[in-house]
Amino acid sequence: MIRLGAYRQGPELAVDAAIAVNPTLKAFLSQRPKEQIGLDESCLGLAESMGVQVVDDGEAEDAVAAEAGVYEATLNSGDEAAAA
């Protein structure tokens, strides 16, 4: 409906917001064929392009490490139960 010009702003706020950020996202997603960007830089670039302030306090890495530890502990406890 958008491409046909039949969509009118107002009834769907989420659609209106998506339409508003579409040019910004397209610009962010464009990449030269041989351009390489790491995950951290990419995430920061996306946040900046959307006007989101990112504060790196190290908590995200701690949360991922903690979750990995829980997963590993779960796997190990399953191995012990199978051996018994």
Secondary structure, 3 states (H helix, E strand, C coil): CCCCCCCCCCCCHHHHHHHHHHHHHHHHHCCCCCCCCCHHHHHHHHHHHCCCCCCCCCHHHHHHHHHHHHHHHHHHHHHHHHHC
